[in-house]
Amino acid sequence: MASLLRETMTLNDLEAQVLSLTVTFALFGAICWILKERGPQVCASACLFVSTLVSTQLIMSRLSHLPYDYRKPGFVTALHFLCVWLTCIGYWYYQGDLGKCFPSSMKSSRRFVMTIGPISLSNPLTVVFNNNALVYAGAGLCAIIGTLSPVTVAVMARLFGRVQSLTSWLGVLTAFGGGVVIAVCEMRSLRKGALSGAGVPHQAMLGICFALASVAARSLKIVVMDNLLAPAEYQQSAKEETLSPMHLYTLQAPWCFVTAMLYALATEDVGEAMRDLASLRASVAPLVGMTCISAVILNFAGIFALRDLGASSQQIIGKLNTICVASLSMGFLGEHLAWPVMLGGLIVLLGVAIFEYGVVHKSKPMVVDKGCAKV
Protein backbone atom coordinates (compact mmCIF):
# COMPACT_ATOMS: atom_id res chain seq x y z
CA MET A 1 0.00 0.00 0.00
CA ALA A 2 2.79 2.38 0.93
CA SER A 3 4.67 1.62 -2.28
CA LEU A 4 1.51 2.27 -4.30
CA LEU A 5 1.07 5.62 -2.54
CA ARG A 6 4.68 6.57 -3.25
CA GLU A 7 4.25 5.67 -6.94
CA THR A 8 1.07 7.79 -7.10
CA MET A 9 2.82 10.75 -5.47
CA THR A 10 5.79 10.37 -7.84
CA LEU A 11 3.45 10.25 -10.83
CA ASN A 12 1.56 13.32 -9.61
CA ASP A 13 4.84 15.17 -9.08
CA LEU A 14 5.98 14.20 -12.57
CA GLU A 15 2.68 15.36 -14.07
CA ALA A 16 2.95 18.67 -12.24
CA GLN A 17 6.50 19.19 -13.49
CA VAL A 18 5.53 18.37 -17.07
CA LEU A 19 2.58 20.76 -16.86
CA SER A 20 4.81 23.43 -15.33
CA LEU A 21 7.38 23.16 -18.10
CA THR A 22 4.64 23.06 -20.75
CA VAL A 23 3.12 26.30 -19.45
CA THR A 24 6.56 27.96 -19.27
CA PHE A 25 7.60 26.96 -22.80
CA ALA A 26 4.17 27.93 -24.13
CA LEU A 27 4.64 31.38 -22.59
CA PHE A 28 8.02 31.86 -24.27
CA GLY A 29 6.53 30.56 -27.52
CA ALA A 30 3.77 33.15 -27.28
CA ILE A 31 6.35 35.92 -26.75
CA CYS A 32 8.26 34.82 -29.85
CA TRP A 33 5.08 34.64 -31.92
CA ILE A 34 3.99 38.14 -30.88
CA LEU A 35 7.44 39.58 -31.64
CA LYS A 36 8.07 37.53 -34.78
CA GLU A 37 8.13 40.58 -37.08
CA ARG A 38 11.02 42.03 -35.08
CA GLY A 39 13.30 39.14 -35.91
CA PRO A 40 14.90 36.25 -33.97
CA GLN A 41 17.42 38.46 -32.15
CA VAL A 42 14.67 40.55 -30.53
CA CYS A 43 12.72 37.40 -29.61
CA ALA A 44 15.83 35.90 -28.02
CA SER A 45 16.63 39.05 -26.01
CA ALA A 46 13.04 39.27 -24.74
CA CYS A 47 12.98 35.60 -23.67
CA LEU A 48 16.40 35.88 -22.04
CA PHE A 49 15.24 38.99 -20.19
CA VAL A 50 12.18 37.20 -18.75
CA SER A 51 14.07 34.01 -17.86
CA THR A 52 16.90 35.80 -16.03
CA LEU A 53 14.37 38.01 -14.26
CA VAL A 54 12.71 34.83 -12.95
CA SER A 55 15.98 33.17 -11.94
CA THR A 56 17.30 36.27 -10.14
CA GLN A 57 14.07 36.70 -8.18
CA LEU A 58 13.93 33.05 -7.14
CA ILE A 59 17.59 32.88 -6.10
CA MET A 60 17.44 36.17 -4.14
CA SER A 61 14.29 35.05 -2.38
CA ARG A 62 15.90 31.68 -1.57
CA LEU A 63 19.07 33.37 -0.29
CA SER A 64 17.16 35.46 2.27
CA HIS A 65 15.27 32.52 3.80
CA LEU A 66 16.26 29.44 5.76
CA PRO A 67 18.53 27.55 5.70
CA TYR A 68 20.70 30.38 4.28
CA ASP A 69 19.09 33.42 5.94
CA TYR A 70 21.59 35.78 4.26
CA ARG A 71 19.81 39.13 4.55
CA LYS A 72 22.30 41.57 3.08
CA PRO A 73 20.50 42.83 -0.06
CA GLY A 74 22.49 46.08 -0.26
CA PHE A 75 25.83 44.29 -0.18
CA VAL A 76 24.68 41.67 -2.69
CA THR A 77 23.43 44.44 -5.00
CA ALA A 78 26.83 46.17 -4.81
CA LEU A 79 28.46 42.87 -5.79
CA HIS A 80 26.08 42.63 -8.76
CA PHE A 81 27.04 46.07 -10.07
CA LEU A 82 30.73 45.41 -9.46
CA CYS A 83 30.44 42.30 -11.65
CA VAL A 84 28.58 44.31 -14.32
CA TRP A 85 31.29 47.01 -14.24
CA LEU A 86 34.11 44.48 -14.58
CA THR A 87 32.26 42.79 -17.45
CA CYS A 88 31.94 46.14 -19.25
CA ILE A 89 35.65 46.88 -18.83
CA GLY A 90 36.52 43.42 -20.14
CA TYR A 91 34.24 43.94 -23.14
CA TRP A 92 35.82 47.26 -24.18
CA TYR A 93 39.33 45.90 -23.53
CA TYR A 94 38.53 43.07 -25.93
CA GLN A 95 37.15 45.61 -28.42
CA GLY A 96 40.30 47.73 -28.05
CA ASP A 97 38.31 50.84 -27.10
CA LEU A 98 38.81 51.47 -23.37
CA GLY A 99 38.06 55.14 -23.99
CA LYS A 100 34.37 54.23 -23.84
CA CYS A 101 34.82 53.63 -20.10
CA PHE A 102 35.33 57.33 -19.37
CA PRO A 103 32.66 60.08 -19.10
CA SER A 104 34.44 62.11 -21.78
CA SER A 105 33.31 59.52 -24.36
CA MET A 106 29.80 60.97 -24.11
CA LYS A 107 31.11 64.33 -25.45
CA SER A 108 28.50 66.46 -23.68
CA SER A 109 29.25 66.83 -19.97
CA ARG A 110 25.83 68.42 -19.39
CA ARG A 111 24.07 65.45 -20.92
CA PHE A 112 26.20 63.09 -18.85
CA VAL A 113 25.20 64.80 -15.61
CA MET A 114 21.50 65.11 -16.55
CA THR A 115 21.14 61.47 -17.66
CA ILE A 116 23.83 59.23 -16.17
CA GLY A 117 23.42 60.97 -12.81
CA PRO A 118 19.73 60.02 -12.32
CA ILE A 119 20.37 56.53 -13.71
CA SER A 120 23.30 56.01 -11.32
CA LEU A 121 21.00 56.75 -8.39
CA SER A 122 17.79 55.09 -9.56
CA ASN A 123 19.31 51.91 -11.04
CA PRO A 124 20.98 50.57 -7.88
CA LEU A 125 18.18 51.86 -5.66
CA THR A 126 15.68 49.97 -7.83
CA VAL A 127 17.54 46.73 -7.17
CA VAL A 128 18.21 47.52 -3.49
CA PHE A 129 14.57 48.44 -2.83
CA ASN A 130 13.36 45.34 -4.70
CA ASN A 131 15.77 43.05 -2.85
CA ASN A 132 14.66 44.56 0.47
CA ALA A 133 11.02 44.07 -0.58
CA LEU A 134 11.77 40.40 -1.36
CA VAL A 135 13.29 40.00 2.10
CA TYR A 136 10.44 41.64 4.03
CA ALA A 137 7.39 40.91 1.87
CA GLY A 138 8.24 37.92 -0.33
CA ALA A 139 8.21 37.40 -4.10
CA GLY A 140 4.41 37.18 -4.40
CA LEU A 141 3.63 40.57 -2.86
CA CYS A 142 6.48 42.19 -4.81
CA ALA A 143 5.04 40.82 -8.05
CA ILE A 144 1.65 42.31 -7.17
CA ILE A 145 3.01 45.83 -6.68
CA GLY A 146 5.29 45.45 -9.70
CA THR A 147 2.23 45.27 -11.96
CA LEU A 148 2.09 49.07 -11.71
CA SER A 149 5.34 49.54 -13.66
CA PRO A 150 3.99 49.33 -17.26
CA VAL A 151 1.54 52.17 -16.53
CA THR A 152 4.01 54.32 -14.58
CA VAL A 153 6.66 53.87 -17.30
CA ALA A 154 4.19 54.74 -20.09
CA VAL A 155 3.02 57.88 -18.26
CA MET A 156 6.56 59.00 -17.43
CA ALA A 157 7.73 58.37 -21.02
CA ARG A 158 4.87 60.55 -22.24
CA LEU A 159 5.95 63.31 -19.87
CA PHE A 160 9.45 63.06 -21.33
CA GLY A 161 8.03 63.48 -24.84
CA ARG A 162 7.59 59.95 -26.20
CA VAL A 163 4.37 59.63 -28.21
CA GLN A 164 2.48 56.32 -28.26
CA SER A 165 -0.45 55.45 -30.48
CA LEU A 166 -3.90 54.94 -28.96
CA THR A 167 -3.60 51.24 -29.75
CA SER A 168 -0.37 51.01 -27.75
CA TRP A 169 -2.01 52.79 -24.81
CA LEU A 170 -4.82 50.24 -24.99
CA GLY A 171 -2.18 47.50 -24.83
CA VAL A 172 -0.61 49.08 -21.72
CA LEU A 173 -3.99 49.28 -19.97
CA THR A 174 -4.87 45.71 -21.00
CA ALA A 175 -1.60 44.40 -19.58
CA PHE A 176 -2.25 46.38 -16.41
CA GLY A 177 -5.67 44.73 -16.19
CA GLY A 178 -4.02 41.32 -16.38
CA GLY A 179 -1.69 42.34 -13.58
CA VAL A 180 -4.69 43.38 -11.48
CA VAL A 181 -6.28 39.95 -11.97
CA ILE A 182 -3.07 38.31 -10.73
CA ALA A 183 -2.88 40.77 -7.83
CA VAL A 184 -6.46 40.01 -6.72
CA CYS A 185 -5.67 36.29 -6.71
CA GLU A 186 -2.52 36.82 -4.64
CA MET A 187 -4.34 39.08 -2.17
CA ARG A 188 -7.01 36.42 -1.66
CA SER A 189 -4.28 33.92 -0.86
CA LEU A 190 -2.80 36.32 1.69
CA ARG A 191 -6.21 36.86 3.31
CA LYS A 192 -6.82 33.12 3.54
CA GLY A 193 -3.46 32.76 5.25
CA ALA A 194 -4.40 35.48 7.71
CA LEU A 195 -7.79 33.90 8.44
CA SER A 196 -6.22 30.51 9.00
CA GLY A 197 -4.00 31.99 11.70
CA ALA A 198 -0.82 32.32 9.64
CA GLY A 199 -1.26 36.04 9.29
CA VAL A 200 0.76 38.51 7.25
CA PRO A 201 4.07 39.36 8.94
CA HIS A 202 4.33 42.81 10.46
CA GLN A 203 7.36 43.49 8.28
CA ALA A 204 5.19 43.13 5.16
CA MET A 205 4.25 46.82 5.35
CA LEU A 206 7.91 47.77 5.19
CA GLY A 207 8.25 45.42 2.23
CA ILE A 208 5.32 47.13 0.48
CA CYS A 209 7.00 50.54 0.92
CA PHE A 210 10.24 49.19 -0.55
CA ALA A 211 8.33 47.66 -3.48
CA LEU A 212 6.57 50.96 -4.28
CA ALA A 213 9.87 52.83 -4.10
CA SER A 214 11.37 50.24 -6.43
CA VAL A 215 8.60 50.80 -9.00
CA ALA A 216 9.15 54.58 -8.93
CA ALA A 217 12.93 54.29 -9.26
CA ARG A 218 12.60 51.66 -12.01
CA SER A 219 10.26 53.86 -14.03
CA LEU A 220 12.69 56.79 -13.91
CA LYS A 221 15.64 54.56 -14.80
CA ILE A 222 13.89 52.87 -17.73
CA VAL A 223 12.64 56.11 -19.28
CA VAL A 224 16.00 57.92 -19.03
CA MET A 225 17.84 54.91 -20.46
CA ASP A 226 15.29 54.62 -23.26
CA ASN A 227 15.88 58.31 -23.99
CA LEU A 228 19.60 57.64 -24.44
CA LEU A 229 19.12 54.48 -26.51
CA ALA A 230 16.41 55.92 -28.78
CA PRO A 231 16.48 59.74 -28.56
CA ALA A 232 14.64 60.06 -31.88
CA GLU A 233 11.50 58.70 -30.16
CA TYR A 234 11.44 61.65 -27.76
CA GLN A 235 10.42 65.08 -28.97
CA GLN A 236 12.74 66.97 -26.62
CA SER A 237 15.93 65.03 -27.48
CA ALA A 238 15.43 63.96 -31.10
CA LYS A 239 18.76 65.45 -32.21
CA GLU A 240 20.89 63.91 -29.44
CA GLU A 241 23.50 61.21 -30.05
CA THR A 242 22.34 57.59 -29.72
CA LEU A 243 24.32 55.45 -27.27
CA SER A 244 24.87 51.72 -27.67
CA PRO A 245 23.65 49.48 -24.84
CA MET A 246 27.19 48.48 -23.80
CA HIS A 247 28.40 52.09 -23.84
CA LEU A 248 25.45 53.19 -21.73
CA TYR A 249 25.99 50.48 -19.12
CA THR A 250 29.74 51.13 -19.04
CA LEU A 251 29.18 54.80 -18.19
CA GLN A 252 26.70 54.11 -15.39
CA ALA A 253 28.16 50.90 -13.87
CA PRO A 254 30.89 52.44 -11.63
CA TRP A 255 28.51 55.06 -10.23
CA CYS A 256 25.83 52.42 -9.66
CA PHE A 257 28.36 50.35 -7.72
CA VAL A 258 29.35 53.35 -5.60
CA THR A 259 25.71 54.19 -4.84
CA ALA A 260 24.88 50.60 -3.92
CA MET A 261 27.97 50.28 -1.72
CA LEU A 262 27.22 53.55 0.10
CA TYR A 263 23.70 52.29 0.76
CA ALA A 264 25.08 48.99 2.06
CA LEU A 265 27.56 50.75 4.35
CA ALA A 266 24.78 52.98 5.72
CA THR A 267 22.21 50.24 6.34
CA GLU A 268 24.07 46.95 6.78
CA ASP A 269 27.10 45.48 8.50
CA VAL A 270 29.29 44.99 5.43
CA GLY A 271 32.07 43.48 7.54
CA GLU A 272 29.69 40.81 8.80
CA ALA A 273 28.44 40.19 5.26
CA MET A 274 31.99 39.60 4.04
CA ARG A 275 32.84 37.41 7.04
CA ASP A 276 29.77 35.27 6.36
CA LEU A 277 30.95 34.73 2.80
CA ALA A 278 34.48 33.83 3.91
CA SER A 279 33.48 31.79 6.97
CA LEU A 280 32.33 28.22 7.32
CA ARG A 281 28.96 29.11 5.76
CA ALA A 282 30.24 27.60 2.55
CA SER A 283 26.72 27.08 1.19
CA VAL A 284 26.10 30.85 1.05
CA ALA A 285 29.01 31.78 -1.21
CA PRO A 286 27.98 29.61 -4.21
CA LEU A 287 24.42 30.94 -4.01
CA VAL A 288 25.66 34.55 -3.90
CA GLY A 289 27.85 33.72 -6.90
CA MET A 290 24.79 32.38 -8.72
CA THR A 291 22.94 35.65 -8.04
CA CYS A 292 25.89 37.59 -9.50
CA ILE A 293 25.90 35.53 -12.70
CA SER A 294 22.13 35.77 -13.08
CA ALA A 295 22.10 39.51 -12.31
CA VAL A 296 24.85 40.27 -14.86
CA ILE A 297 22.97 38.43 -17.59
CA LEU A 298 19.73 40.10 -16.50
CA ASN A 299 21.22 43.60 -16.69
CA PHE A 300 22.54 43.13 -20.21
CA ALA A 301 19.49 41.22 -21.44
CA GLY A 302 17.30 43.97 -20.01
CA ILE A 303 19.10 46.83 -21.71
CA PHE A 304 19.16 45.06 -25.09
CA ALA A 305 15.46 44.31 -24.71
CA LEU A 306 14.94 47.98 -23.85
CA ARG A 307 16.74 49.05 -27.01
CA ASP A 308 14.80 46.62 -29.18
CA LEU A 309 11.34 46.99 -27.64
CA GLY A 310 11.14 50.42 -26.03
CA ALA A 311 10.38 51.33 -22.41
CA SER A 312 6.70 50.38 -22.18
CA SER A 313 6.89 47.13 -24.14
CA GLN A 314 9.91 45.94 -22.15
CA GLN A 315 8.10 46.52 -18.87
CA ILE A 316 4.93 44.79 -20.09
CA ILE A 317 6.88 41.70 -21.15
CA GLY A 318 8.76 41.79 -17.86
CA LYS A 319 5.45 41.28 -16.03
CA LEU A 320 5.21 37.79 -17.52
CA ASN A 321 7.86 36.66 -15.06
CA THR A 322 5.04 36.33 -12.50
CA ILE A 323 3.51 33.51 -14.54
CA CYS A 324 6.89 31.79 -14.93
CA VAL A 325 7.56 31.99 -11.18
CA ALA A 326 4.08 30.65 -10.34
CA SER A 327 4.34 27.85 -12.92
CA LEU A 328 7.80 26.68 -11.83
CA SER A 329 6.81 26.92 -8.17
CA MET A 330 3.86 24.65 -8.88
CA GLY A 331 5.95 22.01 -10.62
CA PHE A 332 9.11 21.99 -8.52
CA LEU A 333 8.24 23.60 -5.16
CA GLY A 334 4.84 21.98 -4.60
CA GLU A 335 2.84 25.23 -4.69
CA HIS A 336 -0.64 25.65 -6.17
CA LEU A 337 -1.17 27.52 -9.44
CA ALA A 338 -4.58 29.22 -9.26
CA TRP A 339 -6.55 29.65 -12.48
CA PRO A 340 -6.85 33.47 -12.05
CA VAL A 341 -3.05 33.66 -12.31
CA MET A 342 -3.22 31.88 -15.67
CA LEU A 343 -6.08 34.14 -16.78
CA GLY A 344 -4.12 37.22 -15.75
CA GLY A 345 -1.12 35.95 -17.70
CA LEU A 346 -3.22 35.50 -20.82
CA ILE A 347 -4.54 39.06 -20.44
CA VAL A 348 -0.98 40.38 -20.08
CA LEU A 349 -0.01 38.50 -23.26
CA LEU A 350 -3.02 40.06 -24.99
CA GLY A 351 -1.78 43.47 -23.84
CA VAL A 352 1.67 42.72 -25.30
CA ALA A 353 0.07 41.73 -28.61
CA ILE A 354 -2.09 44.89 -28.74
CA PHE A 355 0.88 47.11 -27.86
CA GLU A 356 3.04 45.43 -30.49
CA TYR A 357 0.28 45.85 -33.09
CA GLY A 358 0.16 49.58 -32.29
CA VAL A 359 3.94 49.93 -32.61
CA VAL A 360 4.19 48.02 -35.89
CA HIS A 361 1.33 49.86 -37.58
CA LYS A 362 2.54 53.21 -36.29
CA SER A 363 5.93 52.61 -37.93
CA LYS A 364 4.39 51.64 -41.28
CA PRO A 365 3.42 54.66 -43.35
CA MET A 366 -0.04 54.68 -44.83
CA VAL A 367 -0.01 54.07 -48.57
CA VAL A 368 -2.53 56.08 -50.56
CA ASP A 369 -3.58 55.00 -54.04
CA LYS A 370 -3.00 58.05 -56.22
CA GLY A 371 -5.56 56.85 -58.71
CA CYS A 372 -8.25 56.78 -56.05
CA ALA A 373 -7.20 60.19 -54.77
CA LYS A 374 -8.04 61.87 -58.03
CA VAL A 375 -11.51 63.48 -58.27
C-alpha positions, 0 to 999 in steps of 0.5 A: 500500500505504501509503495503504491502511494509513493508511486502515485505521489511520484506520478503526480509530481511528474505530471505537475512538473511536465505541466509546469514546463509546458506552461513555461515553454508555451509562454516563451513561444507566445512571446516569440510569436507576438514579436516575430516581425522584429526578428529572432534576435529581438525574440531571443533578447526578450525571452532571455530577459524574462528568464533571467528576471525569474531566476534572479528573483527566485535565487534572491528570495531563496538566499534570504530565507532558511537555511541560508538566511543571508539578509544583506540585499544592499551588499549583494546588490553592490556585488552585482554592479561590481560584476557588471562594471568588470564585465563592461571593462573586459568587453571594451578591452577586448574591443580595443576601445577602453576610452568608452569607459570614461565620461568624456566619451559621451562628449556632452558633460551636461548630458552626462550629468543630466542622464547618467546621474539620475540613472546612477541613483535610480538603477541601484536603488531599484535593485536595493529596494526590490531586494529589500522588498523580497526579504520583508514581503516575499516574491508574491507581494512584490510581483503584485506591486510590480504590476504598476510599472507598465503604466508608470513607465508609459506615463513617465515616457509621455511626460518626457516626450515619447508619443504612443499610439492609442492602440499602444495605450490600450495594450498598456492598460490591457496588460495592467488589467491582467496584472490586477487579476493576478494581484487580486488572486494573490491578495485572496491567498494572503487573506486566507493565510491570515484567516487561518491563523498564519497572518501577514508578517508585520514586516510586510508593510515595510516590504510594500514601501520598498516595493513601491519605491522600487517601482518609482525608481525603475520607471525613472531609470527605464525612461531615461535609459530609453531616452539615451538608446532611442532619442529620436523617439522623444520630442525633446531630445530627437537630435541627441547622439544615440548610445549603444547598450554596452556604452550606456551600461559602461558609463553608469556601472561604476557610479551604480556600484558606488551608490549601492555600496554607500547604501550597504555601508549605511544600512548593513554590517558589510564586515559581517556580510563579508565574514559570512561569505568567507566563513564556514557558511560555505553554502552561502558563497555559491548561491551569492555567486549564482545571483551575480551571474544571473544579475549580470545576464539580466542587466545586459538582457534587459538593456538590449530588450529595452533598445529593441522593444522600447520602455513600455513594451519591455516593462509589459513583457517583464510582467510575464515573469510572475507567470513563470515563477508561479508555474515553476513553483507549482511544478518543482516547489509543490505550490498551487497555481490558481486559475486566475493567475493563468487568466491574468497571464493571458490578459498580459499576453493580450496586452503585449500583442495589442501594444506590439500591433500599435507599434508596428502599424505606427511605424508603417506609413499609410499608402494612398492609391494616387488613382483613387485620390483623383476626383 
